[in-house]
Amino acid sequence: MTFNMRNIALAIVLSGLSQALAAQDLLASPAETYLGSVNEAAKSQSIGDLDIATRALIENQRVSTQAKFDTLWKAYQMYRTVPTLAAYTVSAIGFLKPVDQLQALKDEFTRKDTPSKNRVQLVQAIAGIYRAPSAGPALTDADQIRNSDVLLFLQHAAADQDSDVARAAVLAYSRAVPGPRAAALIHQANQRGALGAEHFMRESIIQIPALPAADQDATIDSILVLGGLRANGPEAVTLTRLLGAYLKSEKFTESIGAGSRQKLDAFLLAQEPGRTPGWASGGFPYVDYNNWLEARGRLAGVSDSAMPDFMLGQLLGSSSGGEQVAAVMAAQFGPTIASKATEPQRKQLLQRLSNTGQVSLLPGVGQHDLHARAVQMLAR
């Protein structure tokens, strides 16, 4: 009997020890599980299933940020010469915004044997550590020092001989702190051929509200020159699309000076989507036309409340047709325009819709669908 009691007691102790060891294994399992998934991805040469493991690690609230970083960094070091896996793990590190590991990321960036693709991802991970002054609580002294360190790094990286690295650094800097310094980096990178026309035009446009009047004029002149190199070419179409997408915002446009507004409007007026030769292929550009019209309204100082009246007036003009009417009626201000239009105005718009050609206005949406929607809104 005594022997049996001792056996039971020993079994209880062993069971408790086994549970303790299992608990230790459980605590270690997120890192082990993730590294196992990375190894499997390396064997299969596919990262398709790695997203689930990465998300599980990053979202695991029982694992500290430092432990998550250590796990991802170990995965990176294991496969730093495998471009796809290395870039993937650094990209995942960027989600952590690892403020305490800034120097480790910078050191890896400066290593001579770090592959180009890795360096691009490192730029993006480091840029993610920057904390905007307007984001959340007031910045601490440590935050401000770290921000300065990140911006200084990005400025140096913007002059990198590797165009991909330089482009990533310029784009990161320009989004973090728009203004004269960012505009200068964009200009310098473009002169070295590191950006390309679309990146140059997009990033330059983004800077406009943050620039003083003189710099606004110079920046606008530079993008209009590029966009107008071939009046009906791809640059002009790209610039028209970009200007429409940004200038339709009242907040974005309100800081642009009167002279610059006139220049921009003159360019847009000559590049109406769907009418100039550069837009000839691909059917009528629904989104671009609506953005273009809103942007012209903003440049004229039209507010949100007055925009439906402005757009209605444009649609009733002699140059607009059924495609333009259908495009605007399907967009943001369509319902308000329909409610504001008088009976004669609705009839005029419906007449133009009846003459709409068989064109596609939106990928995946046929002309007939948008035509029917506009008719339904106006024929009340």
C-alpha positions as CSV (number, residue, x, y, z in Angstrom):
1,M,0.0,0.0,0.0
2,T,2.8,2.3,0.9
3,F,4.6,1.5,-2.3
4,N,1.6,2.4,-4.3
5,M,1.2,5.7,-2.5
6,R,4.8,6.5,-3.3
7,N,4.3,5.7,-6.9
8,I,1.2,7.9,-7.0
9,A,3.1,10.8,-5.4
10,L,6.0,10.3,-7.8
11,A,3.6,10.3,-10.7
12,I,2.1,13.6,-9.5
13,V,5.5,15.2,-9.3
14,L,6.5,13.9,-12.7
15,S,3.2,15.1,-14.1
16,G,3.8,18.6,-12.7
17,L,7.3,18.7,-14.1
18,S,6.0,17.6,-17.5
19,Q,3.4,20.3,-17.4
20,A,6.1,22.9,-16.5
21,L,8.3,21.8,-19.3
22,A,5.4,21.9,-21.7
23,A,4.6,25.4,-20.6
24,Q,8.2,26.4,-21.3
25,D,7.9,24.8,-24.8
26,L,4.7,26.7,-25.3
27,L,6.4,30.0,-24.5
28,A,9.1,29.2,-27.0
29,S,6.9,27.9,-29.6
30,P,6.0,31.1,-31.5
31,A,9.6,31.7,-32.5
32,E,10.2,28.0,-33.2
33,T,7.0,27.7,-35.2
34,Y,7.8,30.8,-37.3
35,L,11.4,29.7,-38.0
36,G,10.0,26.3,-39.0
37,S,7.7,28.0,-41.5
38,V,10.5,30.1,-42.9
39,N,12.6,26.9,-43.4
40,E,9.6,25.3,-45.2
41,A,9.3,28.4,-47.4
42,A,13.0,28.2,-48.3
43,K,12.6,24.5,-49.2
44,S,9.6,25.1,-51.4
45,Q,10.9,28.4,-52.7
46,S,7.5,29.9,-52.1
47,I,6.4,32.4,-49.5
48,G,2.7,31.8,-50.1
49,D,2.0,30.1,-46.8
50,L,4.4,32.3,-44.8
51,D,1.8,35.2,-44.5
52,I,-0.2,33.2,-42.0
53,A,2.8,32.4,-39.8
54,T,4.0,36.0,-40.0
55,R,0.6,37.4,-39.0
56,A,0.4,34.9,-36.1
57,L,3.7,36.0,-34.8
58,I,3.2,39.8,-35.1
59,E,-0.3,39.6,-33.6
60,N,0.7,37.3,-30.7
61,Q,0.2,39.5,-27.6
62,R,2.0,37.1,-25.4
63,V,5.3,37.7,-27.3
64,S,7.1,41.0,-26.7
65,T,8.1,43.3,-29.5
66,Q,11.8,42.6,-28.8
67,A,11.1,38.8,-29.1
68,K,9.2,39.3,-32.3
69,F,12.1,41.4,-33.7
70,D,14.7,38.8,-32.6
71,T,12.7,36.0,-34.3
72,L,12.3,37.9,-37.6
73,W,15.9,39.1,-37.5
74,K,17.1,35.6,-37.0
75,A,15.0,34.5,-40.0
76,Y,16.5,37.3,-42.0
77,Q,20.1,36.4,-41.0
78,M,19.5,32.8,-41.9
79,Y,18.3,33.7,-45.4
80,R,19.8,37.1,-46.1
81,T,21.2,35.9,-49.4
82,V,17.9,34.5,-50.6
83,P,16.3,37.7,-52.1
84,T,12.7,36.8,-51.7
85,L,12.8,35.6,-48.1
86,A,15.2,38.3,-47.0
87,A,13.1,41.1,-48.4
88,Y,10.0,39.4,-47.0
89,T,11.3,39.2,-43.4
90,V,12.6,42.8,-43.4
91,S,9.2,43.9,-44.7
92,A,7.6,42.1,-41.8
93,I,10.0,43.8,-39.4
94,G,8.7,47.1,-40.7
95,F,5.3,46.3,-39.3
96,L,6.8,46.2,-35.8
97,K,8.3,49.7,-36.1
98,P,11.3,48.5,-34.0
99,V,12.4,51.8,-32.5
100,D,15.1,50.1,-30.3
101,Q,16.6,48.2,-33.2
102,L,17.3,51.3,-35.5
103,Q,21.0,50.9,-35.3
104,A,20.9,47.2,-36.2
105,L,18.9,48.0,-39.3
106,K,21.3,50.8,-40.3
107,D,24.3,48.6,-39.8
108,E,22.8,45.9,-42.1
109,F,22.0,48.5,-44.7
110,T,25.7,49.7,-44.8
111,R,27.2,46.2,-45.1
112,K,28.9,45.9,-48.4
113,D,27.5,42.4,-49.0
114,T,23.8,43.3,-48.3
115,P,21.8,42.7,-51.6
116,S,20.1,45.6,-53.3
117,K,16.6,44.2,-52.6
118,N,17.3,43.8,-48.9
119,R,18.6,47.4,-48.8
120,V,15.4,48.7,-50.3
121,Q,13.3,46.9,-47.7
122,L,15.6,48.1,-45.0
123,V,15.0,51.7,-46.1
124,Q,11.3,51.2,-45.8
125,A,11.6,49.5,-42.4
126,I,13.8,52.4,-41.1
127,A,11.4,55.0,-42.6
128,G,8.5,53.3,-40.7
129,I,10.2,54.1,-37.4
130,Y,9.7,57.8,-38.0
131,R,6.9,59.2,-35.9
132,A,5.0,62.1,-37.2
133,P,4.5,64.9,-34.6
134,S,0.8,64.9,-35.3
135,A,0.4,61.2,-34.6
136,G,-0.7,60.5,-31.0
137,P,0.8,61.9,-27.8
138,A,3.4,64.6,-27.9
139,L,6.9,63.5,-29.0
140,T,9.4,62.8,-26.3
141,D,13.0,63.9,-26.5
142,A,13.9,60.3,-27.5
143,D,11.3,60.4,-30.3
144,Q,12.7,63.6,-31.7
145,I,16.2,62.4,-31.6
146,R,15.1,59.1,-33.3
147,N,13.2,61.1,-35.9
148,S,16.2,63.2,-36.7
149,D,18.3,60.1,-37.0
150,V,15.8,58.5,-39.5
151,L,15.5,61.6,-41.6
152,L,19.3,62.0,-41.8
153,F,19.6,58.3,-42.9
154,L,17.0,58.8,-45.6
155,Q,18.7,61.9,-46.9
156,H,22.0,60.0,-47.3
157,A,20.2,57.0,-48.8
158,A,18.5,59.3,-51.3
159,A,21.9,59.9,-52.9
160,D,22.7,56.1,-53.1
161,Q,24.2,54.9,-56.4
162,D,21.6,52.2,-56.5
163,S,18.5,53.8,-58.2
164,D,16.1,51.4,-56.4
165,V,17.5,52.3,-53.0
166,A,17.6,56.1,-53.8
167,R,14.0,56.0,-55.1
168,A,12.8,54.2,-51.9
169,A,14.5,56.8,-49.7
170,V,13.2,59.8,-51.6
171,L,9.7,58.5,-51.5
172,A,9.9,57.7,-47.8
173,Y,11.3,61.1,-47.0
174,S,8.8,63.0,-49.1
175,R,5.9,61.3,-47.5
176,A,7.3,61.8,-43.9
177,V,8.1,65.5,-44.1
178,P,6.7,67.2,-47.2
179,G,8.3,70.6,-47.9
180,P,11.2,72.4,-49.5
181,R,13.9,69.8,-48.4
182,A,11.8,66.9,-49.8
183,A,11.2,68.8,-53.0
184,A,14.9,69.3,-53.4
185,L,15.6,65.6,-52.9
186,I,13.0,64.8,-55.5
187,H,14.5,67.2,-58.0
188,Q,18.0,65.8,-57.4
189,A,16.9,62.2,-57.7
190,N,15.1,62.9,-60.9
191,Q,18.2,64.6,-62.4
192,R,20.1,61.4,-61.6
193,G,17.5,59.3,-63.3
194,A,16.4,57.5,-60.1
195,L,12.7,58.3,-60.2
196,G,11.1,58.2,-63.6
197,A,8.4,60.6,-64.9
198,E,5.5,59.3,-63.0
199,H,7.2,59.1,-59.6
200,F,8.7,62.6,-60.2
201,M,5.3,64.1,-61.0
202,R,3.4,62.4,-58.2
203,E,5.9,63.2,-55.5
204,S,6.3,66.8,-56.7
205,I,2.5,67.3,-56.6
206,I,2.3,65.9,-53.1
207,Q,4.8,68.6,-52.0
208,I,2.9,71.5,-53.4
209,P,0.7,72.4,-50.3
210,A,3.8,72.3,-48.0
211,L,5.8,74.7,-50.1
212,P,6.1,78.5,-49.9
213,A,4.6,80.4,-52.9
214,A,7.9,80.8,-54.9
215,D,8.7,77.1,-54.5
216,Q,5.2,76.2,-55.5
217,D,5.6,78.0,-58.8
218,A,8.9,76.4,-59.5
219,T,7.6,72.9,-58.7
220,I,4.5,73.4,-60.8
221,D,6.5,74.7,-63.7
222,S,8.8,71.7,-63.6
223,I,6.0,69.2,-63.7
224,L,4.0,71.1,-66.4
225,V,7.1,71.2,-68.5
226,L,7.5,67.4,-68.2
227,G,3.8,66.8,-68.7
228,G,3.8,69.0,-71.8
229,L,6.8,67.6,-73.5
230,R,4.3,65.8,-75.8
231,A,0.9,67.5,-75.5
232,N,-0.9,64.3,-76.5
233,G,1.6,61.8,-75.1
234,P,1.6,59.5,-72.1
235,E,3.3,62.1,-69.9
236,A,0.4,64.5,-70.4
237,V,-2.2,61.8,-69.7
238,T,-0.3,60.7,-66.5
239,L,0.0,64.2,-65.2
240,T,-3.7,64.9,-65.9
241,R,-4.7,61.8,-63.9
242,L,-2.4,62.7,-61.0
243,L,-3.5,66.3,-60.9
244,G,-7.2,65.2,-60.9
245,A,-6.7,62.7,-58.1
246,Y,-5.0,65.3,-55.8
247,L,-6.5,68.6,-56.8
248,K,-10.1,67.4,-56.3
249,S,-9.4,67.7,-52.6
250,E,-10.5,71.1,-51.2
251,K,-8.0,70.9,-48.4
252,F,-5.2,70.1,-50.8
253,T,-6.0,72.9,-53.2
254,E,-6.8,75.7,-50.8
255,S,-3.1,76.4,-50.1
256,I,-2.1,76.8,-53.8
257,G,-1.6,80.4,-54.9
258,A,-3.7,82.2,-57.5
259,G,-1.0,82.3,-60.2
260,S,-0.2,78.6,-59.8
261,R,-3.9,77.7,-59.9
262,Q,-4.2,79.5,-63.3
263,K,-1.3,77.5,-64.7
264,L,-2.7,74.2,-63.5
265,D,-6.2,75.0,-64.8
266,A,-4.8,76.0,-68.2
267,F,-3.0,72.7,-68.4
268,L,-6.1,70.7,-67.4
269,L,-8.4,72.6,-69.8
270,A,-6.2,71.4,-72.7
271,Q,-6.3,67.8,-71.5
272,E,-9.9,67.0,-71.0
273,P,-10.1,63.2,-70.4
274,G,-11.8,61.4,-73.3
275,R,-11.4,64.2,-75.8
276,T,-7.7,64.8,-76.5
277,P,-5.9,62.2,-78.6
278,G,-3.8,60.9,-75.7
279,W,-6.9,59.3,-74.2
280,A,-8.0,57.6,-77.4
281,S,-7.5,54.0,-76.2
282,G,-9.3,52.0,-73.6
283,G,-12.8,53.5,-73.8
284,F,-14.1,56.6,-72.0
285,P,-12.1,57.3,-68.8
286,Y,-14.9,57.5,-66.2
287,V,-12.8,58.1,-63.0
288,D,-10.4,60.5,-64.7
289,Y,-13.1,62.7,-66.2
290,N,-14.9,63.0,-62.9
291,N,-11.7,63.8,-61.0
292,W,-10.7,66.3,-63.7
293,L,-13.9,68.2,-63.5
294,E,-13.8,68.3,-59.7
295,A,-10.2,69.5,-59.8
296,R,-11.1,72.3,-62.2
297,G,-13.8,73.3,-59.7
298,R,-11.4,73.3,-56.8
299,L,-8.9,75.4,-58.7
300,A,-11.7,77.9,-59.3
301,G,-12.3,78.0,-55.5
302,V,-15.5,75.9,-55.6
303,S,-16.4,74.5,-52.2
304,D,-18.1,71.2,-51.4
305,S,-21.5,72.8,-51.1
306,A,-21.2,74.6,-54.4
307,M,-19.6,71.7,-56.3
308,P,-22.9,70.1,-57.5
309,D,-24.0,73.5,-59.1
310,F,-20.6,73.9,-60.7
311,M,-20.6,70.4,-62.2
312,L,-24.2,70.7,-63.4
313,G,-23.3,73.9,-65.2
314,Q,-20.4,72.1,-66.9
315,L,-22.5,69.2,-68.0
316,L,-25.1,71.6,-69.5
317,G,-22.3,73.3,-71.5
318,S,-22.3,72.8,-75.2
319,S,-19.2,70.6,-75.2
320,S,-20.4,67.8,-72.9
321,G,-22.0,64.6,-74.1
322,G,-23.7,61.6,-72.8
323,E,-20.4,60.0,-71.6
324,Q,-19.6,62.9,-69.4
325,V,-23.1,63.0,-68.0
326,A,-23.1,59.3,-67.1
327,A,-19.6,59.6,-65.6
328,V,-20.5,62.5,-63.2
329,M,-23.9,61.1,-62.3
330,A,-22.3,57.8,-61.2
331,A,-19.9,59.6,-58.9
332,Q,-20.0,61.4,-55.5
333,F,-22.0,64.5,-56.5
334,G,-24.4,62.7,-58.8
335,P,-27.4,62.3,-56.4
336,T,-27.2,66.0,-55.4
337,I,-26.9,67.1,-59.0
338,A,-30.1,65.1,-59.8
339,S,-32.0,66.7,-56.9
340,K,-30.9,70.2,-57.8
341,A,-31.5,70.1,-61.6
342,T,-34.7,71.7,-62.8
343,E,-37.1,69.8,-65.1
344,P,-35.7,71.4,-68.3
345,Q,-32.2,70.7,-67.1
346,R,-33.0,67.0,-66.4
347,K,-34.5,66.7,-69.9
348,Q,-31.4,68.2,-71.5
349,L,-29.2,65.8,-69.6
350,L,-31.4,62.8,-70.5
351,Q,-31.3,63.8,-74.2
352,R,-27.5,63.7,-74.1
353,L,-27.6,60.4,-72.4
354,S,-29.8,59.0,-75.2
355,N,-27.0,59.9,-77.6
356,T,-24.3,58.0,-75.6
357,G,-22.1,55.8,-77.8
358,Q,-21.4,52.2,-76.9
359,V,-18.3,52.8,-74.8
360,S,-17.0,51.4,-71.6
361,L,-16.8,53.9,-68.8
362,L,-15.3,51.8,-66.0
363,P,-13.4,48.5,-66.0
364,G,-16.0,45.8,-65.3
365,V,-18.9,48.1,-65.7
366,G,-20.5,48.4,-69.1
367,Q,-21.8,51.6,-70.6
368,H,-25.3,50.3,-70.5
369,D,-25.2,49.9,-66.6
370,L,-23.9,53.5,-66.0
371,H,-26.3,54.9,-68.6
372,A,-29.2,53.1,-66.9
373,R,-28.2,54.4,-63.5
374,A,-27.9,58.0,-64.7
375,V,-31.3,57.8,-66.5
376,Q,-32.9,56.4,-63.3
377,M,-31.5,59.3,-61.2
378,L,-32.6,62.0,-63.6
379,A,-36.0,60.6,-64.7
380,R,-37.7,61.2,-61.4
